[in-house]
Amino acid sequence: MKTIKSTLIGAKQISSTQKHDIERELKDIVAMHRDVVINHLLKDVDSYVYYKKGVKLNPTVGAKLKQRLIDLKKNPVDLNKYQTILDAVENRALIHLDNGPFYIEIDELIESEMASEAVG
C-alpha cells in the first residue's frame, strides 16, 4: 500500500499493486490536488501572472486564461507531466505532494496563452 500525503487534500491511499491500477489511482489523486491548486489560483490569477511575469493582464486575456485553467481541470491528468510523482510512488511507500509540479503545468499553460495573445 502506498500513501500520498497532501496538505491540500489530505492523505490518500493507493491499494493496488498492479502498475496500471496504481497509475489510475494516482491520476485521480493528482487530479484532486491539481483542482484545488487551480481553484486557489482562479481567485486571483491576475496577481499570480503579475508575480510570475511582471505583466498586468488586460481583462480579455485574464478571462481567456481563467477559462483555460477551468478547461485544464476538466482534462484528464497526463502523468508524463508528473513523472517525478509517479517515480516516487513506484519507489516509496510514503509520498508527500508539493505544488511544484502542478505549477509547472500551470505556468506552461500561462506561457502558451500569453504567447498566443502576443501573436494574435
LUMZA-28777 format. One record per residue (C-alpha): residue in one letter; x, y, z. Coordinates in steps of 0.05 Angstrom, whole numbers, plus 5000, padded with zeros to 4 digits. Example, Ala and Ser with C-alpha at 12.3 -4.5 7.8 and 13.67 -1.06 7.14 Angstrom:
# LUMZA-28777
A524649105156 S527349795143 
# end
This chain:
# LUMZA-28777
M500050005000 K502350704983 T500551335020 I500352014985 K500252605033 S497953285010 T496853905051 L491054075004 I487153425001 G489753025060 A492552315059 K490351845004 Q491751114997 I493650714935 S491950004950 S493249694881 T499449304866 Q498749284790 K502349844753 H496350024711 D491750064771 I496850464811 E497350964754 R489651024750 E489151144825 L494951634823 K491652024766 D485452114809 I489552364868 V493752834825 A487353094792 M484353254861 H490553624883 R491053994816 D483754204822 V485054524890 V491254884865 I487455154805 N481455364847 H486055764892 L489456074831 L482856254798 K481256714857 D486757184836 V490156974771 D491857694755 S496357754816 Y499657084801 V501357284730 Y503957954754 Y508257604806 K511057094756 K511657534694 G511358244717 V505558344668 K498858634683 L493458254646 N488158614606 P481058354622 T480457964557 V486857574567 G485157474641 A478357174622 K481556724569 L486756494618 K481556334671 Q477655934620 R483855544600 L485155384674 I477955144682 D478854714619 L485354434649 K481354194709 K476553834663 N482153474625 P484952814649 V491752844682 D497652684638 L502352304684 N508152474637 K507753174666 Y508152874736 Q513652374725 T517252554790 I510952384829 L510051724790 D517251544803 A516451684877 V510251244881 E513950684847 N519850724895 R516950924963 A511150765008 L510051475032 I509952064984 H508952795001 L505853214946 D508353924938 N505554434890 G511854494846 P509854004791 F502854294789 Y505355004779 I510054764724 E503954534684 I500055164701 D505955614682 E506555254615 L499155394603 I500056134621 E506156184576 S502255874519 E496356344528 M500656964534 A504656764472 S498256654431 E495657334454 A502257674434 V501857364365 G494357454356 
# end
